[in-house]
Amino acid sequence: MKKFLALAYMLSITGLTAQIASMEAYVIQDGKDSDYRKIEEFVAPLKAMAIKEGNLMQWIVMKRKSGGDLSSIDKTKEIANYIVFNVYKDKSQMDSDNWNNYRGYASKVYKRKMSKSSLNKMFDMAEGNQVKKSGRQYVIQGIYQTPSYRPQVGDLINLDPMEALNEDYENFELEFFMPRWEKVVDEGGLRMWGLTKVLSSSDNAYKNLTHFVFKNPTGLPIKFGENSFLDSKLQEMGIQSRKGYNGATMEIIHIEN
């Protein structure tokens, strides 16, 4: 079975994407939601400049609508209110996107619009903890995403954290579950299904998480066909290859690309 799945995985490699993203999950201080939104509004044109200069591909901010309770992993960590994605074509581009560059971007973008003290205040808010109570970071790599999807402000994204329990997990996702999700996309139940893997994470992140599954629902019913005997066995093995945790429903509130 392992040899079969490995071969099938290699045959599908042309459909994979190697893009890398920094995924930052922020817990916001009580009563500071509007201040956090001001930070992201301030940062947005700076991200646009980073994209223009070739140091970033895309920047996406999502706000949690529901779910995302991972207290079954660690009761001391709070549910993130926002998740920010900085998307890069590769690690080299990610390394070039240095936060120190952003003060330079700000001096150009906000020239004659904001005083130096006002700029410093915004950077202090962005970098300090008076607005952001805590933050967890994951560097993730795209493995597969159904084609043709382009994220839009207002899209709802189901974000499902996964823990791989054996080496076959990715192959089961790609060779058994993914074709089923592609059929759901074709039938209008989803606009997108995607799989990413965690390359690294901050010390305070959930260290057991190895992958994230992304789905963009349309609101229409999601239907799967009847399983054959072989399908049932493969599904059982696939489920046993990973542990899923409480997923979050997120809304895209800002995009720069």
CORSUL-V770076 format. One line per field, one symbol per residue. psi: psi as a letter, one per 20 degrees, with the letter a starting at -180 (. if undefined). burial: b if it has 9 or more other ideal C-beta (glycine too) atoms within 8 Angstrom, else e. Layout:
BEGIN
psi: ???
burial: ???
END
This chain:
BEGIN
psi: gghghgghghhjhijrqjqqqooopppqqpjjghhghhghhghghhhhhhghijiqgqpppqpphrajokihgoiiqqpphqpppopqhrhghghimphhhhhgghhggjpjhqrhhhghgghgghhajhgogrqpppoqppgqppripoqqpiqppoooqqopiriigghgghiggghghhhgghijhqhqpqpqqphrqrhjroiiphqpppqnqiiqqopqrqprggggghgghghiirpqroqqoqppiqpp.
burial: eeeebbebbeebeeebeebbbbbbbbbbbeebeebbebbbebbbebbbbbbeeebbbbbbbbbbbebbebeebeeebebbbbbbbbbbebeebbeebeeebbbebbbebeeeeeeeeebeebbbbbeeeebbebbbbbbbbbbbbbeebebeeebbbbbbbbbbeeebbbbbbbbbbbebbbbbbeeebbebbbbbbbeebeeebbeebbbbbbbbbeeeeeeeeeeeeeebebbebbeebbeebbbbbbbbebbbe
END
